[in-house]
Amino acid sequence: MTGAGPVTGPPFVFGEIMTNPPSASPHLYPDQPRVGVGVLVWKGDQLLLIRRAKAPLAGEWCLPGGSQELGETLFQTAAREVREETAVACRPYTVLTAVDGITRDPRPAGAGPAVEPRVRFHFTIVEIMAEYVGGEPVAGDDAAAALWADRETCERLVTWPSIKAVVDLGWAARATAG
């Protein structure tokens, strides 16, 4: 990848057991993993967050992002998804890490440990760092809300452990870069 830095940080798994039915999605019950891109967009000492409007993780605060389209680079996906979800323009500049986003159905009643719950969603998510270029956050596409958040606000809003770990890794990388 041109301009991409090394993939760093620990492996993360977004392991979620869903107890309520997800909204209709073309990614529901896949036969193979999909490539997704999460984007850490920085504007000075603030990070762009969205509140997800759809499953998986509906209602959770997280990073903008989505599925890579055929023929699109990771950086093109990052810029497009941020624009679609928030109306913000950004310039992606490096890969931070990659995570597994796997969501399963609940274990069937009475099923033993040998019964593996059905996979509802499976994404390999490449987390990209990007700089703000322009625009004001406005919720669009898969976002119910969008905002700039300082570190304290991120710590309060981002509660899902795997997303929190990626956000914390981003803050650490940002501090190291100066």
N, C-alpha and C positions, 0 to 999 in steps of 0.2 A: 504494500500500500504506500503510495507516494505521500510523504509528509507525516506518516503515522509513526508514533513512538512505540516503544515496546509495550506489550501487554503486561501489566503489573498487578500485584495484589493477590489476595487469596481467592480460590474458587468459591462462588456463592451459588446457592440453590434457592430459588423462590419456590419453596415447597408449600403448596396451599391445598388443603382439603376443602372443597366447596360443599356447603350444606344446602344452599339455595340454588335454584336453577339459574344458569347464566343467561344473559340476553342472547338473542340469535347472533351468531358470528360465523363468518366463513372459515375461521380458524378452529372451530369447535370439533373435537374428536378427530384430530389429524392422523394421517397414516405415516407421517414423518415430521421431524422438527422443522420449524420455520426460523429464518434469520430475522431477528429484531434488532433495532438500534435504540438505545437510550441516550439522551443528550444532556450533559451538564453545561448549560449556557451561563457564562459568567458576565456580569455587568459590574465592574469594580469589585466590591466586597459582597455582592448579592448573587444568588443562584436562582434561576427560573424554575418554578415548580408548577405542576398542574394537579388538579383533583380529577381522578379518572371518572368518566361518566359511564363506562361499560366494563363488563367482566373481561379479563380477570382483574381483580383488585378494584372493582367499582367503589367509589367513595374515598379511596385512599389518596393521600398526597404523594406524588412521585415525580419523576423526571418526564419531560415530554419525549415521545419517541413512537416507533411503530415498525411495521414490516418493511423489509427491503423489497423493492420491486425488481423484476427481471431487467438486467442491463444497467442497473443503478449501482454506483459505488457506495461504500459505507458513508462517506462524507456527503454525497448527494442525498442519500436517504436521511441523514441527520438534519441537513438544512431544510429539506422539504417537509419532514414531519414537524419540526419546530414551527415552521411557517403555517402549516395547516392547523396545528393545535393551538397556536398562541398568537399568530400574526406578527411574530418577532422574526427578524432576519438575523442570522448568525453565520460565523465563519468557523467551521470545524477545523481543529488543528492536530489532534492526536487521539490515539486509542488509549483509554485508561485501563480497562479490564474487560473480561467477558464473563457472563453468568448464565446459569441454566434456569429458565423459567418454566417449571413443570407444575401443572395443577391437575389434581386427580379428583375423581368422584369419591364420595364417602365409601368406606368398606361396607359391602352388603351385610345386612343383619345376619348374625350367626356364622359369618364366614370366618374361617381360620386364617392364620398368618400366611398360608400358602396362596391365598386368593389375592391377587394384585388388583387394586382398584383401577378402573378404566381411566386413561389419560384424557382430560378435557382439553387442555392446552399444553403445547410444548414449544417453547421458543429458546433458541440460543441468542442471548442478548449481548451485543457488543456495545459497551459504554464508551461514548465519545466525548471529549472535552471540546468546547467551542467558545468563541468570544462573541459578545453582543455586537451587532452592526447597526440595528435600528428597529423602530417600531415599539408600540406599547402592548403589553400582554392583554389579550382578549381571548376568552375561551372559545374554541371552535373545534370542529371534527369530534375527536374522542374525549375532549376535555370539558368538564363541568365548570371549572374555574382555572384561572392562571394568574400568577403573581410573582414579583421579585421578593426573595426572602434572604435576610441576613442569617448568619450562622445560628443565632439563638432561635429565630423563627423556624428554621429548618429542623432544629432539634425538637421543637414543640410539635410541628405539623407532620413530619415524616416519622411514622411509627412502625411501619412494616419492617421487620428486622433486616431482610436482605437488601431492601432499598436503602435503609438507613446506613448499612455497611458501605454501599457504593457511594452514597453522599459523603460519608465520613472520609472515605478514601479520596474522593475528589477534593474535599477541603484540605486534606493533608498534602496532596500533590500540588495544590494551588499555593499553599504556604511554602513548600520546598522550592517551588519555581520562583518565588519572590514576588 
